[in-house]
Amino acid sequence: MRLTAQEIATKIGGTLDGPGSIVVHGVGDLRGATAEDATFISDSSYARMWSDCKAQVALVSKGVEVPGHDPNKRALIHVEQAEVAMISLLEHFAPPPELPPIGIHPSAVIETKVDPKSEIRIGPLAWIAAGCTLGHGVVIHSGVRIYSGVTIGEGSVIHANAIIRERCVLGRGVIVHAGAVIGTEGFGYRACPEGKGLLRIPHLGNVVLEDGVEIGSCTCIDRGTFGSTRIGAGTKIDNHCQIGHNVQVGKSTVIAGLSGIAGSSTIGEWVRIGAGSGIADHRNIGSGAQLAARTALMNDVPAGEIWGGMPAREIKVEMRHILALQKLSPVARDLLRLVDEANRRKESAKAFEKDQASHSAQEHTRQ
């Protein structure tokens, strides 16, 4: 697992500035990289750290000036986007994933037919119910539970202890991380007419994860009431997210951790949802929109707009409100001080009047 600076430049299509013979054995960030690592510089704020970095090779985004670089000792490789180019290096140096061997582990319970030529890998204690369809090269890690009628496309990977419920459909190259639950019952109830408790609404639909979708650990996606809860091709959902019943998410959308989307909302394509955001039911978020972290959304968001706040509003409006509050803070502090002083004067006046009354009473008694 080694590459020279010249090999890296050739691999990523970059322009080398420095010795091509420097050998790289790994990758690291500017603060933690060793002399055997390559690192990356994406903007000028990071470029200033290069002089103190131990790495001998760095990928640099075009247009970024790197002060103090000595091309006789270290190498810079200029690329369009350093962060993107770094991905191929990470893939090169990443250790191979741990996979169950091809075949079915003796402890697994398989109630559906598996083609012995399909190179499927099924780990220990996995349980696959009847009527399932598994594509070529599917990987099922230990402890996975797949309910009846599930379809999983070619090359998909289901990690340990994940659960795929009845009739769900996973496309090709889907990744479901450990502990995720796909296709659980939707959270739908109505009050009993007699007023005695709640009636659960049965959910007859399923969940469809299109090609290239990735679902984080411990994320839950509820099945549709009648049709499908659908996650579009290439969308990535982080850990500990909740996607409600009937939600429709477009392709290549990114949803960060601890976010929740209530039922029947529609999310467009290429949407970015920041961590800890909450989206009310039946909302519509247009393609290309962005939500800041911890956004509490109760309105529709037009395509391409950026919203944030609690409750959410267009980000420019939200920033004006934040700035206004910051300006009001010293005014409020001054007002509180004035109120405290007025209260102290009032208390002093009351005490003085009480003393005067007591003094007058004593004079009257002596007379």
C-alpha positions in Angstrom: 0.0 0.0 0.0 2.3 2.7 -1.3 2.2 5.4 -4.0 4.8 7.9 -5.1 3.9 11.6 -5.6 4.1 11.1 -9.3 1.8 8.1 -9.2 -0.7 10.0 -7.2 -0.6 12.9 -9.7 -1.1 10.5 -12.6 -3.9 8.7 -10.7 -5.9 11.8 -9.9 -5.0 13.8 -13.0 -3.2 16.5 -11.0 -0.3 18.8 -11.7 2.8 18.0 -9.7 4.9 20.8 -8.1 7.8 19.1 -6.3 9.7 15.8 -6.2 7.8 12.9 -7.8 9.8 10.3 -6.0 8.3 10.9 -2.5 6.6 7.8 -1.2 3.2 7.9 0.5 1.9 5.1 2.7 -1.3 6.6 3.9 -3.5 9.8 4.3 -4.1 12.2 7.1 -5.4 15.7 7.9 -3.1 18.7 8.1 -2.9 18.5 11.9 -2.4 14.8 12.3 -0.6 13.6 9.1 2.8 11.9 9.5 5.8 12.2 7.1 4.5 9.1 5.3 1.0 10.5 4.7 -0.5 12.6 2.0 -2.9 15.4 3.0 -5.1 17.9 1.2 -5.6 21.7 1.2 -9.0 22.9 0.1 -8.8 26.6 0.8 -6.4 29.4 1.9 -7.3 29.1 5.6 -5.8 25.6 5.5 -2.9 26.6 3.3 -1.3 28.5 6.1 -1.0 25.2 8.1 1.2 23.6 5.4 4.5 25.0 6.8 3.9 23.2 10.1 2.5 20.0 8.7 4.6 16.8 8.7 3.2 15.4 5.5 5.4 15.5 2.4 2.7 15.5 -0.2 -0.6 17.5 -0.4 -3.4 17.8 -2.8 -4.3 21.5 -3.4 -7.4 22.9 -4.9 -6.7 25.1 -8.0 -6.3 28.8 -7.2 -5.2 28.2 -3.6 -1.8 29.8 -2.9 0.3 27.8 -0.4 2.8 30.1 1.4 6.2 28.8 2.3 6.1 25.8 0.0 9.6 24.5 -1.0 9.2 22.4 -4.2 12.8 21.0 -3.7 11.7 19.2 -0.5 7.9 18.6 -0.6 5.3 18.1 -3.3 2.0 19.8 -4.0 -0.4 18.3 -6.5 -2.8 20.8 -7.9 -6.3 19.5 -8.7 -9.8 21.0 -9.4 -11.1 20.1 -5.9 -8.8 18.7 -3.3 -11.5 17.1 -1.2 -12.9 15.2 -4.2 -9.5 14.1 -5.4 -8.7 12.8 -1.9 -11.5 10.3 -2.2 -9.6 8.2 -4.6 -6.6 8.1 -2.3 -8.8 7.1 0.7 -10.2 4.3 -1.4 -6.7 3.2 -2.4 -5.4 3.1 1.2 -8.6 1.8 2.9 -8.3 -1.7 4.2 -10.6 -4.2 2.4 -14.0 -4.5 4.0 -14.7 -7.5 6.2 -17.2 -9.8 4.5 -18.7 -13.2 5.3 -17.3 -15.8 2.9 -19.2 -16.7 -0.2 -22.0 -19.0 0.7 -24.4 -19.5 3.6 -23.1 -19.8 7.2 -24.4 -23.0 8.9 -26.1 -21.1 11.6 -28.1 -18.9 9.2 -31.8 -19.7 8.6 -32.7 -19.4 4.9 -36.3 -20.1 4.0 -36.0 -18.8 0.4 -34.1 -20.2 -2.6 -30.6 -18.9 -3.1 -28.8 -19.5 -6.4 -25.5 -21.2 -5.6 -23.9 -19.4 -8.6 -24.9 -15.9 -7.4 -21.9 -15.5 -5.0 -24.1 -14.3 -2.2 -22.5 -14.0 1.2 -24.8 -14.7 4.3 -23.2 -14.5 7.7 -24.0 -16.3 11.0 -27.4 -16.1 12.6 -29.0 -14.3 9.7 -32.6 -15.1 9.0 -34.2 -14.8 5.6 -37.9 -15.6 5.3 -39.7 -17.2 2.3 -40.4 -15.5 -1.0 -37.3 -13.2 -1.0 -35.2 -12.4 -4.0 -31.5 -11.8 -3.6 -29.4 -10.4 -6.5 -25.9 -11.4 -7.5 -23.2 -10.6 -5.0 -25.5 -9.5 -2.2 -23.9 -9.4 1.3 -25.9 -10.2 4.4 -23.9 -9.8 7.6 -24.5 -11.6 10.9 -27.8 -11.2 12.7 -29.7 -9.6 9.8 -33.5 -10.3 9.7 -35.2 -10.2 6.3 -38.9 -10.6 6.3 -40.9 -12.3 3.6 -41.3 -11.0 0.0 -38.2 -8.7 0.2 -36.2 -8.0 -3.0 -32.6 -7.0 -2.7 -30.7 -5.9 -5.8 -27.3 -6.9 -7.1 -24.3 -5.9 -5.0 -26.2 -4.5 -2.0 -24.8 -4.9 1.5 -26.9 -5.3 4.7 -24.8 -4.9 7.8 -25.2 -6.6 11.2 -28.5 -6.7 12.9 -30.3 -4.6 10.4 -34.0 -5.5 9.7 -35.7 -5.4 6.3 -39.5 -5.8 6.8 -42.1 -7.4 4.5 -42.2 -6.7 0.8 -39.6 -3.9 0.8 -37.6 -3.4 -2.4 -33.9 -2.5 -2.4 -32.2 -1.6 -5.6 -28.7 -2.3 -6.8 -25.7 -1.2 -4.7 -27.8 -0.3 -1.7 -26.0 -0.1 1.7 -28.0 -0.5 5.0 -25.8 -0.1 8.0 -26.0 -1.9 11.4 -29.2 -1.7 13.3 -31.3 0.1 10.7 -34.9 -0.9 10.3 -36.4 -0.6 6.8 -40.2 -0.9 6.5 -41.4 -0.8 10.0 -45.1 0.1 10.7 -45.9 3.7 10.2 -46.8 5.9 13.2 -50.5 6.4 12.4 -53.4 6.5 14.9 -56.9 7.8 15.2 -59.0 8.4 18.3 -61.6 5.7 19.0 -65.1 7.0 18.3 -66.1 6.0 21.8 -63.2 8.1 23.2 -61.5 5.0 24.7 -58.0 5.0 23.5 -56.4 5.0 20.0 -57.0 3.0 16.9 -53.8 1.9 15.0 -54.0 2.5 11.2 -52.7 -0.6 9.3 -50.0 0.1 6.8 -50.2 -2.0 3.7 -47.4 -0.4 1.7 -43.6 -0.9 1.7 -40.3 1.0 1.4 -38.4 1.3 -1.8 -34.7 2.2 -1.7 -33.5 2.9 -5.2 -30.1 2.2 -6.6 -27.1 3.5 -4.6 -29.0 4.5 -1.5 -27.1 4.4 1.8 -28.9 4.2 5.1 -27.0 4.9 8.4 -27.0 2.9 11.5 -30.1 2.9 13.7 -32.1 4.8 11.1 -35.8 3.9 10.7 -37.8 4.2 7.6 -41.6 3.5 7.9 -43.6 1.7 5.3 -46.3 3.5 3.3 -49.9 3.4 4.3 -51.1 2.3 0.9 -48.1 2.7 -1.5 -44.4 3.1 -1.0 -42.2 5.3 1.1 -39.5 5.9 -1.5 -35.9 7.0 -1.2 -34.4 8.2 -4.5 -31.3 6.9 -6.2 -28.0 7.9 -4.7 -29.5 9.5 -1.6 -27.5 9.2 1.6 -29.2 9.2 5.0 -27.1 9.4 8.2 -27.3 7.6 11.5 -30.3 7.9 13.9 -32.7 9.4 11.4 -36.5 8.9 11.2 -38.3 8.9 7.9 -42.1 8.7 8.3 -44.7 6.8 6.3 -45.4 7.9 2.7 -42.4 10.2 2.6 -40.9 10.7 -0.9 -37.2 11.6 -1.1 -35.6 12.5 -4.5 -32.3 11.4 -5.8 -28.9 12.4 -4.4 -30.3 14.1 -1.3 -28.3 14.1 1.9 -29.9 13.9 5.3 -27.6 14.4 8.3 -27.9 12.6 11.6 -30.7 12.9 14.2 -33.1 14.4 11.6 -36.7 13.5 11.4 -39.2 13.7 8.5 -42.9 13.3 9.4 -45.3 11.4 7.3 -46.3 12.3 3.7 -43.6 14.9 3.2 -41.9 15.3 -0.2 -38.2 16.1 -0.5 -36.8 17.0 -3.9 -33.6 16.1 -5.6 -30.2 17.3 -4.4 -31.6 18.6 -1.1 -29.3 19.1 1.9 -30.8 18.6 5.4 -28.6 19.6 8.3 -28.2 17.5 11.5 -30.9 17.5 14.0 -33.6 19.0 11.7 -37.3 18.3 12.1 -39.8 18.5 9.2 -43.5 18.6 9.9 -45.9 16.2 8.0 -47.2 17.0 4.5 -44.4 19.5 3.8 -42.8 20.0 0.4 -39.1 20.9 0.0 -38.0 21.8 -3.5 -35.0 20.4 -5.4 -31.7 22.0 -4.5 -33.0 23.5 -1.2 -30.9 23.4 2.0 -31.8 23.3 5.6 -29.4 24.5 8.3 -28.6 22.2 11.3 -31.4 22.0 13.9 -34.0 23.5 11.5 -37.6 23.2 12.7 -39.6 23.3 9.5 -43.3 23.9 9.5 -43.7 25.4 6.0 -42.9 24.4 2.4 -39.5 25.4 1.1 -39.2 26.6 -2.6 -36.5 25.0 -4.8 -33.0 26.2 -4.3 -33.7 28.3 -1.1 -31.8 28.0 2.1 -33.8 27.9 5.4 -32.9 27.7 9.0 -34.0 28.5 12.5 -36.7 27.4 15.0 -39.3 27.9 13.6 -37.6 27.9 10.2 -37.6 30.8 7.7 -35.5 31.8 4.8 -31.9 32.1 6.0 -31.4 35.8 5.2 -34.5 36.6 7.3 -33.3 34.3 10.1 -29.9 35.9 10.2 -31.5 39.4 10.4 -33.5 38.2 13.4 -30.4 36.8 15.0 -28.5 40.1 14.5 -31.5 42.1 15.8 -31.5 40.0 19.0 -27.8 40.5 19.4 -28.3 44.3 19.1 -31.2 44.2 21.6 -29.2 42.3 24.1 -27.3 45.2 25.6 -30.5 47.4 25.5 -32.4 44.7 27.4 -29.6 44.5 29.9 -29.7 48.3 30.4 -33.5 48.2 30.8 -33.2 45.4 33.5 -30.6 47.5 35.3 -32.9 50.6 35.3 -35.8 48.5 36.5 -33.7 47.1 39.3 -32.7 50.6 40.3 -36.3 51.8 40.2 -37.3 48.9 42.4 -34.6 49.7 44.9 -35.6 53.3 45.1 -39.2 52.3 45.6 -38.2 50.0 48.4 -36.1 52.7 50.0 -39.0 55.1 49.8 -41.3 52.6 51.4 -38.8 52.0 54.2 -38.4 55.8 54.7 -42.2 56.3 54.9 -42.4 53.4 57.4 -39.7 55.0 59.6 -41.4 58.4 59.4 -44.8 56.9 60.4 -43.2 55.0 63.3 -41.4 58.2 64.5 -44.7 60.2 64.3 -46.5 57.5 66.4 -43.8 57.7 69.0 -44.0 61.5 69.2 -47.8 61.3 69.6 -47.5 58.7 72.4 -45.0 61.0 74.4 -47.4 63.9 74.1 
